[in-house]
Amino acid sequence: MPQWVMAQGVSASLSPPSSASLGHMSALLSIRSVRVMDGSNSTRNLTNQFVQPPWRVALWSIAYSVVLAVAVFGNLIVIWIILAHKRMRTVTNYFLLNLAFSDVSMAAFNTLVNFIYASHGEWYFGEVYCRFHNFFPVTAVFSSIYSMTAIAIDRYMAIIHPLKQRLSAKATMGVIVCIWSLAVVLAFPLCYFSTTRALPHRTLCYVAWPRMVGDPFMYHIIVTGLVYVLPLVVMSITYTIVGVTLWGGEIPGDSADNYHGQLRAKRKVVKMMIIVVVTFALCWLPYHVYFIVTGLNKRLSKWKNIQQVYLSVLWLAMSSTMYNPIIYCCLNSRFRAGFKHVFRWCPFVHVSSYDELELRNTRRRPGYQSSMCTLSRGDTSILGKDKSVDSHGNRSKNTEL
């Protein structure tokens, strides 16, 4: 039986675009012929129904380049803000650091190579990087969404069960290591079955599943359930309970003098994280729907406009790596102060004394651990728009990230 060989992007799989899985993030931008392989290993050129005019290739290149630039630069700034300021080294921010690392890694290690492979139609990077290139996207996405899940659970424990022991820094690192370990296990089949094939005038990189008919679709169903449906269900439940508590009643065990200021601060953090989760869910939903629908209906892969649909849903999924830094900057004063510090050379960016105070280091009691930033005795506590001060010198338990 002849099989289609499509060397388009990351996933030069032996099937139309609809059979690619999450690990096969393909840009599908090249203008080239499609070859048919038969049992005698002979080849012949056929007209490629997915050939695009140069202007369309240029537009897609610009669109993907914007994602690459914003994702890499924005997430690197987030990483710097957290690592360079002791005040930002909290449990929640450690998970945000892991989330930023996952996003910047996927953008840097996959997007650029996608464009080179798609533009030239040949794999220049060897079999080792072929395996890594198919393997890493699933690993990074798994790490990203389970970092968000860990934050949701941490917020749930902090607000619903404030008297229970919180995660220590060492325990947080252990959770992050477990997340990456499980991600590697889930993505291992992509690494194991990835290979390269030398054809006349070019080399392909693809995932050679044992059963090309059913294995890619089954694997994508498993990945969708584990890296999309399950964590979103968990986060939906936790944030619903937290939201009802914060916006519909009093916080259990919170008797601080500046109760309303604390409540506003906690609402800000939860609102920001809900926006992060919803953005991720909306960006990846069309991608998963696309592969489920095309997996069930193979005829859609022959549709004239299927490539443009795929490019659109892939761009939206990849763009999820660039939105978080923008969300942090808009909704969190401390991250905003960090971004102002980085862009202080711009004539329209003004770094105020308030911004300097936001990232200033504060002392902590020995052994005290919180998932949010805290203030030491005598420091200024800036909460909400009124920037009220805790005149009693009490330590804020959960203010901002």
C-alpha positions in Angstrom: 0.0 0.0 0.0 1.4 3.4 -0.9 1.9 5.9 2.0 2.1 9.7 1.9 5.4 11.0 3.0 5.0 14.6 4.2 8.2 16.3 5.5 6.5 19.3 6.7 7.8 20.9 9.9 8.6 18.9 13.0 6.5 15.9 12.2 7.4 14.4 8.9 5.0 11.6 9.6 4.0 8.9 7.1 0.5 10.3 6.8 -1.5 13.5 6.0 -1.3 16.4 8.5 -4.4 15.1 10.4 -2.5 12.2 11.9 0.2 14.3 13.6 0.2 14.3 17.3 1.0 16.9 20.0 4.7 15.9 19.7 4.7 16.7 16.0 4.4 20.4 16.0 4.7 21.2 12.3 4.7 24.6 10.7 3.6 23.1 7.3 5.0 26.1 5.5 7.2 24.7 2.7 6.5 24.8 -1.0 7.5 21.5 -2.4 6.3 18.3 -4.1 4.9 15.3 -2.2 6.5 11.9 -2.9 4.7 8.6 -2.9 6.6 5.6 -1.6 5.6 2.2 -2.8 6.6 -1.4 -1.9 9.6 -1.3 -4.3 11.0 1.9 -2.6 10.7 3.8 -5.9 9.5 7.4 -5.8 7.7 9.7 -8.1 6.7 13.4 -7.8 3.1 14.3 -7.6 1.4 17.7 -7.5 1.2 18.9 -3.9 -2.3 20.1 -3.0 -0.8 22.1 -0.1 1.5 24.3 -2.1 1.3 27.9 -0.9 2.2 31.1 -2.7 5.3 32.9 -1.4 3.4 35.8 0.1 1.4 33.4 2.3 4.5 31.7 3.4 6.0 35.1 4.3 2.9 36.0 6.3 3.0 32.8 8.3 6.7 33.2 8.8 6.1 36.7 10.3 3.3 35.4 12.5 5.4 32.6 13.9 8.4 34.9 14.3 6.4 37.2 16.5 5.4 34.3 18.8 9.1 33.3 19.0 10.4 36.8 19.8 7.7 37.7 22.4 7.7 34.2 24.1 11.5 34.0 24.5 12.1 37.6 25.5 9.1 37.9 27.8 9.6 34.6 29.6 13.3 35.3 30.1 12.4 38.6 31.8 10.0 36.7 34.1 12.8 34.2 35.0 15.1 37.1 35.7 12.6 38.9 37.9 12.1 35.8 40.1 15.7 34.7 40.3 17.2 38.2 40.8 14.9 39.4 43.6 14.7 37.4 46.8 11.3 38.8 47.5 10.0 37.0 44.5 11.3 33.6 45.5 8.1 32.1 46.8 6.3 28.8 46.3 3.9 30.2 43.8 6.6 32.0 41.9 8.8 28.9 41.8 6.0 27.2 39.8 5.7 30.4 37.7 9.4 30.1 37.1 9.0 26.5 35.9 6.1 27.6 33.7 8.2 30.3 32.1 11.1 27.9 31.6 8.9 25.4 29.9 7.4 28.1 27.6 10.7 29.7 26.6 12.3 26.3 26.0 9.5 25.1 23.7 9.6 28.4 21.8 13.4 28.5 21.5 14.1 24.8 20.7 11.2 24.1 18.4 9.8 27.1 16.6 13.1 28.2 14.8 13.9 24.6 13.7 10.3 24.3 12.4 10.8 27.3 10.1 14.2 26.0 8.8 12.8 22.5 8.1 9.6 23.8 6.6 11.4 26.4 4.4 14.1 24.0 3.0 12.1 20.8 3.1 15.2 19.0 4.5 16.3 17.9 8.0 19.8 19.3 8.6 20.0 18.5 12.4 20.7 14.8 12.6 18.8 12.0 14.2 19.5 12.9 17.8 17.9 16.3 17.5 15.1 14.8 15.4 14.2 12.7 18.4 14.5 15.7 20.8 12.5 17.9 18.5 9.5 15.5 18.4 9.9 14.6 22.1 10.3 18.0 23.8 6.9 19.8 23.0 4.9 17.2 24.9 7.3 17.4 27.8 7.2 21.2 27.9 3.4 21.4 27.6 3.0 18.8 30.4 5.3 20.8 32.6 3.5 24.0 31.9 -0.1 22.9 32.7 0.9 20.8 35.7 2.8 23.8 37.1 -0.5 25.7 36.8 -2.3 22.9 38.5 0.2 22.9 41.4 -0.4 26.7 41.8 -4.2 26.1 41.8 -3.8 23.5 44.6 -1.4 25.7 46.5 -3.9 28.6 46.3 -6.7 26.2 47.4 -4.7 25.1 50.5 -3.6 28.7 51.4 -7.2 30.1 51.3 -9.4 27.2 52.2 -7.1 25.5 54.7 -4.8 28.3 55.9 -3.8 26.6 59.1 -2.4 23.5 57.4 1.4 23.3 56.8 2.4 24.8 53.5 4.9 23.6 51.0 8.6 24.3 51.8 11.0 25.4 49.1 12.6 22.0 49.1 9.2 20.3 48.7 8.3 22.7 45.9 11.5 21.7 44.0 10.5 18.0 44.6 7.1 18.6 43.0 8.7 20.3 40.0 11.2 17.4 39.6 8.2 15.0 39.7 6.3 17.0 37.1 9.3 16.8 34.7 9.8 13.1 35.3 6.2 12.3 34.5 6.5 14.5 31.4 9.5 12.6 30.2 7.7 9.3 30.6 4.6 10.5 28.7 6.7 11.9 25.8 9.2 9.0 25.6 7.4 7.1 22.8 7.9 10.1 20.5 11.6 10.0 21.2 11.8 6.3 20.9 10.0 6.0 17.5 11.5 9.2 15.9 13.9 8.6 13.1 15.3 10.1 10.0 15.1 8.8 6.4 17.3 9.7 3.5 15.5 10.3 0.2 16.9 11.5 -3.0 18.0 15.2 -2.6 16.7 15.5 1.0 16.4 13.9 4.5 13.2 13.6 6.5 12.5 13.5 10.3 9.4 11.8 11.4 7.8 9.5 14.0 7.7 5.9 12.7 4.8 4.5 14.8 4.6 0.7 14.7 1.0 1.0 13.4 0.7 4.2 11.4 -3.1 3.8 11.1 -4.2 3.8 14.7 -1.2 4.6 17.0 -0.9 8.3 16.3 -4.6 8.9 17.0 -4.6 6.8 20.1 -1.5 8.5 21.5 -3.0 11.9 20.9 -6.2 10.9 22.8 -4.1 9.9 25.7 -2.0 13.1 25.6 -5.2 15.2 25.4 -6.6 13.5 28.4 -3.5 13.8 30.5 -2.2 17.3 29.5 -5.5 19.0 28.8 -8.7 17.5 30.2 -7.5 16.2 33.6 -5.6 19.2 34.8 -8.3 21.6 33.6 -10.9 19.7 35.5 -8.8 19.8 38.7 -8.1 23.6 38.2 -11.8 24.2 37.5 -12.8 22.6 40.8 -10.2 24.2 42.9 -10.6 27.8 41.5 -14.4 27.5 41.7 -14.2 26.7 45.4 -11.6 29.4 46.0 -13.6 31.9 44.0 -16.8 31.2 46.0 -14.8 31.7 49.2 -13.1 34.9 48.1 -16.0 36.6 46.4 -18.9 35.0 48.3 -17.9 34.8 52.0 -15.2 35.3 54.6 -11.8 33.6 54.4 -11.5 30.8 57.0 -9.1 31.6 59.8 -8.3 35.1 58.6 -8.6 37.6 61.4 -5.9 40.1 60.4 -6.5 43.8 61.1 -6.2 44.7 57.4 -8.7 42.0 56.4 -10.1 43.8 53.4 -6.7 44.7 52.1 -5.7 41.0 52.4 -8.9 40.0 50.7 -8.3 42.3 47.7 -4.7 41.1 47.3 -5.8 37.4 47.3 -8.5 38.2 44.8 -5.9 39.8 42.5 -3.6 36.7 42.6 -6.5 34.2 42.0 -7.9 36.4 39.2 -4.5 36.5 37.5 -4.0 32.8 37.7 -7.6 32.1 36.4 -6.8 34.3 33.4 -3.6 32.4 32.8 -5.4 29.1 32.9 -8.3 30.2 30.7 -5.9 31.6 28.1 -4.0 28.3 28.0 -7.2 26.4 27.7 -8.5 28.6 24.8 -5.2 28.5 22.9 -5.0 24.7 23.0 -8.7 23.7 22.6 -8.8 24.2 18.8 -5.6 22.2 18.4 -6.9 19.2 20.3 -10.3 19.4 18.6 -8.6 19.5 15.2 -6.7 16.3 15.7 -9.7 14.4 17.2 -12.0 15.5 14.3 -9.5 14.7 11.6 -8.6 11.5 13.3 -12.2 10.4 13.2 -12.8 11.7 9.6 -9.8 10.9 7.5 -11.4 12.6 4.4 -10.9 16.0 6.0 -7.1 15.6 5.4 -7.8 15.9 1.7 -9.7 19.2 2.0 -8.2 22.0 0.0 -8.1 24.4 3.0 -7.1 22.0 5.7 -3.5 23.2 5.7 -4.6 26.8 6.5 -6.8 25.5 9.3 -4.0 23.5 10.7 -1.5 26.4 10.5 -4.1 28.6 12.3 -4.7 26.2 15.2 -1.0 25.5 15.5 -0.2 29.2 15.7 -2.8 29.7 18.4 -1.4 26.8 20.4 2.2 28.0 20.1 1.1 31.5 20.9 0.2 30.3 24.4 3.9 30.6 25.3 3.9 34.4 24.9 0.8 35.5 26.8 1.8 34.8 30.4 4.5 37.5 30.7 1.9 40.1 29.3 -0.7 38.9 31.9 1.8 39.1 34.7 2.9 42.6 33.7 -0.7 43.9 33.4 -2.2 42.3 36.6 0.7 42.1 39.1 2.5 45.1 40.5 5.7 43.3 41.3 6.1 41.8 37.9 5.1 45.1 36.4 7.9 46.8 38.4 10.4 44.2 37.1 9.3 44.8 33.5 9.6 48.6 34.0 13.2 48.0 35.3 14.1 46.1 32.2 12.6 48.7 29.9 13.7 51.8 31.9 15.8 52.9 28.9 12.6 53.6 27.0 11.6 57.3 27.1 8.0 56.5 28.0 8.8 54.1 30.8 9.1 55.7 34.3 10.4 53.7 37.3 9.0 55.2 40.4 10.0 54.8 44.0 6.9 52.7 44.5 8.2 50.3 41.7 11.6 50.1 43.5 9.8 49.2 46.7 7.8 46.5 45.1 11.0 44.4 44.4 13.0 45.4 47.5 14.1 42.5 49.6 12.4 42.0 53.0 13.6 40.0 56.0 11.7 36.9 57.0 11.3 35.0 60.2 13.5 31.9 60.2 11.6 28.9 58.9 8.6 30.9 57.8 7.3 29.8 54.4 4.5 31.3 52.4 3.5 30.9 48.8 3.1 34.6 48.5 5.4 37.5 49.3 5.5 38.7 52.9 6.5 41.9 54.7 8.8 42.1 57.7 8.2 44.2 60.8 8.1 47.9 60.0 8.0 47.5 56.2 5.3 49.1 54.1 2.4 46.9 53.0 0.9 48.1 49.8 -2.4 46.4 49.1 -4.8 47.3 46.3 -5.3 50.7 45.0 -5.4 52.5 48.4 -1.8 51.3 49.2 -2.7 51.1 52.8 0.0 50.6 55.5 -0.1 48.0 58.2 0.6 50.4 61.0 0.8 47.6 63.6 3.9 46.2 62.0 2.2 42.8 61.5 3.4 40.4 58.9 1.0 40.0 55.9 0.3 36.3 55.4 -0.8 36.3 51.8 -0.5 39.5 49.8 0.8 39.5 46.3 3.0 37.3 44.1 
